[in-house]
């Protein structure tokens, strides 16, 4: 396809044509009469009346009609009934009445149905002007264009038969068996079957809705590039970005800058600066500062950020479909009552569980939990159960310089209304605990070993430890605590790494 922008070149072409006409006006040939059954000449009026199968010829074009007036001095004709213009073998125009000037090479055809045909399309209107200098035809009273499976309506239209390019304005509608396009301004290449949009545009199909204010669409390949406020509704999913590439047949979309994907069924948002969407697989890939956001029934938002995000629908061994979310590298998440970090994370809608891998850490107010792998089970999009698999370690601030500490092989935590209330340690349990009097004064520091330990928290503060089984330990008075007994092996407070808001996820 030639790189030609009809919309912006039309006025230039008209100016060139006008200048060319002025320079070559003296060379314009007279309109010739090829045939007429009868003819009358009025010397007083300077015109000739022609009746019956009238045929004119002018500079390569043949004009047919039932009757006509020929104004020889002005090199002009008025033709009536069964009007036809044939320009070569490719362009054919017919209507009820013709006004044609041999000097300007301008034709005006009117009638109930004015039809222009060439090898690419059929145009129907009631009033059409044809400039034979530029081979541009245009209408301003509404028209219809048929091109293969495409039927297009508009109030104004310009057609350049040299380039097979249309320019449409005002209430433009393109109907295709698979979709409908509504726009304000559109250029259409009838040879390449490519539409160009220059104003608010909406594309409807059975399963999708597309909007943009600038872009192009290949109606043969169903491939599009959309710019300026572009978005796609594909069933329950919404995709937008500064620029969108879209393949309708495969429901494949590619988005650049300010990307947003919204799923109204699973109620999540994904943002980033580059994304790919696979509609047939119901999957999305987002990178360049991706962010996954889900809102619970209480209106609280969970935000998860990483280097790369992948969301897809998959099937289990029984054929049940579920959504899986994968986020890789430098993962951080923020919720007002919980924050965390890990190297990679996965989430599945089958069990509503976030699985955190490689150096995972979770903060709940003044409590920090680490382990080799952490599972966070949710219910109604709120934290419900925490599982720490292997090398579990919990640190809770007692005050600005003291920490309650519990470690073990396995750790399970339970939440109530999004708040961590109980933690159960199973296997190789160890604890450093600062119990308090009712007035808030410390009783001392208890350091003990017990296979199983139950921790109760209030407002994320450790209130009581219960040893399940026979513990081994010692209570140290506050003024006689050995420095080497204040921390358990592996103790590493990392509260300074905790993201305090959504912005911190990107630091």
N, C-alpha and C positions, 0 to 999 in steps of 0.2 A: 504494500500500500504506500502511495506517495505521502510524504510528510506535508500535508496541506491542511490549513485551518481555514475553512470556508467562511466561518463567522467573521473573522477579523480581516479577511482578504476581500470581502464582497465590495465594500466601498472603493477600495483600491482598484479592483477590476473595472468597476463602473467608470471611475475617473480615467483609467487608461483607455477604455473603450470610447469614452467621449472625446478624448484628445485624438485618438486614432481616426474617429469619424470626421473630426474637423479637418484633419490633414488630408483625408482621402475622399472628401465629399464630392469633389469634381470628377472623381473616377467612378462614382456609383453608376451602375447600369440602369437602364429603364426597365420597368416591368413589362414583360412580353405576354401577349395573348397567344396561347397554344391552341385553344379550341373554344368555340361557342356556337350554339345552334342559330342564334339570332343576335343581331347587334344594332343599336341605334346610337346616333351621335348628335349631341346638342351643342352646336357651335356657340350659342349665346351663353350657355352655362359652362362650357368648357369641359364637358364630361361625356362619357360613353356608357350606354346601358347594354349589358350583355346578359343573355338568357339562354338556359338549357345546356347542361353539362359543360360549364365554364371551367377552363383550365388556364392558370397563369404560371409563368416561370420567372423566377428572379434569383440570379446568382446561386444556382445549385438547388433551389427549393421549388417544389411544385405545389400549387395551391388550387384546390378544387372547390366548387360550389354550384348551387342551382342557378343563382343570378348574382349580378354584381354591378357596381358603378366603378368605372375607371377614370381617375382624374389624371390625365396625361401630363399636364403642366406641373402638377405637384408630385407626380410619380407616386400616386397613392390609390388604393382601392378600398372599397367597402363591399364585402361579400356576404351572401345570405343563404341559409339553409344548406344542410349537408356539407358544411365547411370541413375541409381537410387540408393539412399541410404535411407534406413529406419532405424531410430533409435528409437526403441520402437514403441508405437502407436501414438506418438505426433509429431515427426520431420521427414519430408520427403524432400529429396533433389534430383533434377534431372537435367541432362545436356547432353552434347555430349561426353565429355571426362573427365576421372577421373585419378588423380595421388594420390595414398594413401600410406602412410607409417605406417605399423603396429608397428614400434618402437616408433615413435613420436606421433602416432595417429593424424596426420595432413592430411587433405584432400584438394585437389585443384580440383574444378570442373569448366570446361570452356565450351563454346558453344555459339551459337547465342542467346539462351534463357536458362539461368540457373535459376531454380526456387527452392526456399526454402519455405516450408510450415510447419506451426504448427497450434495449435488450435486457435491462436490469429491473425495470419497475413499470407500474401503471399509476398515473396520478389523475385524480378526478376532483374537479371543482366546478364553480359556475362562472369564474372570471379569471383568466390567466393571461399574463403578459410574457412574451418571449422576445429577448434581445438576441438577435442573430449575430451580433458582433462578438458577444462573449459566450453565446449559447447558454445563457442563464434564463430560466423561466421562473416566474414567481406569482404567488397569489396572496391576497390579503383579506379574503372573504370566507375563509374556511376551506379545507381540502382533505382528501384522503389519498394515501399512498400505499400501494400493495407491492411487496417485494418478497417473493417466495411465501414463507409462512408468516411473515410480518405484515401487519396492517397498521398504518400510522395516521392519526388525525391531528390537525393543528389549525389554528386560526390564520397564521401566516406561514408561508413556506417559500424557500428559494432552492432551485435545483440547477446545478452546474453539470450539464450533460458531458462536458469534456472530461471532468474528473469523477463523474457519477456520485457527486456529493450533494446532500441536502442540508439546508439549515432551516430549522423549525422554531417558531416562537409562539408563545401564548397558548395555554391549555393543550399542551402536547400529550398525546396518549399513544403508546405503541402496544398493540395487542399481539401476543404470541400464544400458541396453544399451551405453553408451559408457564407463562408469566405475563404480567401487565406492567408497563412503565409509564408513570405519570411525571411530567417535568414541565418546567417553564421555558427552557431554551435547550435545544439539542441539535447537534450536527450528526448526519448519518451517511456513512460511506456505503452505498448500495452494492458496490462490487465486493468489498471486504466484509460487509455485513457487520460493521463496527459503529456503535453509537457513542457520541461524545456529549457529556452533560456540562452545562455552564450555569446551573441554577438549582434550586431545591428540587430534588429528584427522589421518587419512591418507586421501588420495584417490588411487586407482589407476586407470590406464587402460593401453591397450596400449603407449603411447609415453612416458608420464610418471608420476611419483609426486610428490604434493604433501603437505606436512606443515605444520600450524600448531596453535596452541593457543587461537586466538581468530580469528573471521572470519565471512564470509558467502559463500554461493555461490548464484547464480541458475541453477537447473537447466534453464530454458528457453533462456536466452541464453548459458549456459556462461561467465558472467562472475563473477569472484570478487575479494574483498578479503580478504587474509590478514594477520594480525597475530600478534605474540608467537612468537618462534622459528620463523618461517615459512621454508620453503625449497621449491624445485621441482627435481626431477630430470627433465630432458627428454632422454632418450637418454644420450649421453655428457656432457651439460652439466648443471651444477649452478648454481642461482641462489638467493640468499638476501638478506635485508634485514630491517630492523625492521618494515617494512610492505611487502606485495606486492599489486599489482593484476594480475590475470591474465585474459586472454581465451583460452579453450581452443581455440576454432575456428580462430583465426588464430595460435595459439601466441605471443601477444603478452604480454609481461610488463613491468611497471613496478615498480621497487624504490626505496625511500626509506630513507636512513640505513643505514650499515654494510652497504653493498651488496657482494656477492661473487659473481663468476661464475667457475666452474672448468670447463675443458674437459679431459677425461681423454684425448682422442685427440691433440690438438695440445699437450697438457701445459702449459697456461698458466693463470694466475690474473689476474682483473681485480677491483680493489676501488675503492670510491668512496662517495659519499653520495647519488648519484642515478644511476639507470641505467634503460635500456630494452632489452628483449630481444625480437628478432623471430625466432621459431623457424622459420617457413617459409622465411625468407631466411638463417637461421643467422647472424644478425648481432646486435651489441650496441653500444649507445651509453652511455658513462659520463662523468659530469662531477662537479664538486665534489670536488676532490682525488682524481682517478682515479690508479690505479697498476697497471701491467702487470708481471707477474712470470712468468719462465720459468726452470725449473731444468734444468741440463744433466745428462749422465750421471754426472758426478763429484759432483753434489750442490751445485754452486755456483749461486747465484741471480743473475739479471739483473733489476733493477728499473727501470722507466721511468715517469716522471711528467710530466704536462703539464696544461693547462687542460681539454682535452676529448679523449676517446678514442673511437675508432670501430673496431670489428672486424667483418669480414664475409667471407662466402664469395662469390667472383666466378669467372667463367669467361673463359678466353682465347679466341682466335680459333678454336682447334681444339676448343673445348668442354670443355677440361680445367679442373676446379675447383681453386681454391687459396684459402688464407686471406690476407686483406690487413688489416694493422693501420695505422691512421692516428692520430697524436697531434699536436695543434695547440697552439701558443703556450707559450712558456717551458718547453720540454722539457728535462728533465734525466734522466740515467740513471746507475745505480751498479751496479758489479760489483766484487768485492774487488780484482781485478787491472786494472780499467779503469773510467773514468768519462767523462762527456761532457755537453755542452749544445748546444742548437740552438733555432731558433724552431719548426720542425715536423719530423716524422719519419714515415716509412712503413716497413712491413716486409711481405715477401711470402714465403709458404712455398714458392713455386716455385723461388726461388734462395736462400732463407734469408738475405736481405740487408736490413740496416737502412740506409735512405737518409736522410741528415740534410741539411736545407736551411736557408739563411739564418743566417749567422754560426755555423757548426758548429765545435765544438772537442772534441778527445778527449785525455784524459790517460791515460798508461800509466806509473805510478809517477813517475819524475822526467822524463818526456818529455811534451811538449805538441805536438799537431798541429792545425793550422787550415787552412781553405781555403774556397772558395766553396760547394762541395758535397762531402760525405764519404759514401762507401759503406763499410759494414762487413759483410763476408760472413762467415757463421758455418757451422760444420760440427759436427754433433752438439751444437748449442746452445753451442759455444765459438767465440771469435774465430778466424778463419782468414786472412782477407785484408782489408787496408784500402786503399781507393782514394780519393785526394784529387784532385778535378777542379778545376783552375784555381786559381791563387794559393796553391799549397801551401806551407806553412811549418811546419818542425819545430824546436822548441826543446827542448834537453836540458840539465839542470843539470850543469855540470862540478864546481862547488862552490857555496858560498853566495853568491858574487858574480859568478861567470863562467858563461856559457851557450854551449854548442855550438849552432850554428844552421845550418839548411839550408833553402833555398827553391828553388822551380822551378814550372814550369807544371803538371806532373802528378807525383803521388807514389803509389807502390804499396808497401805494407808487408805482410810475411808473419809469421805467428805460429806458434809451436811450443808446444804444450801451454798455450795461452792467453797466451803471453808474446811480445811483439814482438821479433823477432830480426833481420830485414833490412828495409831501406827503400831503394827504388829511385826516383831522381828523373830524370825525362825532360823535357828542354827548359828552357833558360834557368837552369841550375843555378848556385847561388851558395852558398858555405859560409864560416862562421867556425868554426874547429876548434882545440881545445887538445889536441894530442897529448902523451902522457906517456912518461917513461922507465919501465923495468921496476920501478924502486923507487917509482914513483908521482909523481916530480917532473915538472913541466911542461917540455916542450922549448921551448915558445913558443906563439904564436898564428898559425895559418895562415888567411889569407883568400884565397879563390880563386874563379874563375869557370870552370865547365865545363858543357857541355850536358847531360851525364849523370853522375850520381853514385850510388855504392852505399854505403850506411851499414850497418855491422854493430853490433849491440847485444848486451850481456850484462847480464842483470838490469836491463834498461831503461836501461843506461848506454852511451853511444856509445864503442865500442872502436876502431873503424877506419873511415876514409873511403877509398874507392877511386874515383879519377876515371877515367871511361871516355871516352877521347879525350885530347886535349891541353889540360891546364888552363892557365889564366893566374892567377898569384897570387904571394904573397909570404909568407915566414915572418918574423914579428916576434919578437925576443927578449922575454921576459916583462917586462923593465924598460924596454923601448922601444916599447910598444904605443901608437899614437896613440889618443886618446879617441874620435875620430870614426870609427875603424875597428873598434871593438869590437862593433858591432851592424850587422845588415843592415837595409835599409829595410823597414818593416812589422813590425819586432821588437816584440812586446808580450807579455811573460810574464804569464799569468793563473792561476797556480797557486792563488791565494787564492780563486778562484771554484769550485774543484773540490769536489764533494760528497764528504765523507769517510765517510758512512754513509747508510742508507736514510732516516733522519730528515731529513738535510740536503736531500733532494730537495724537501721541502715548504717550505723557508725562502725 
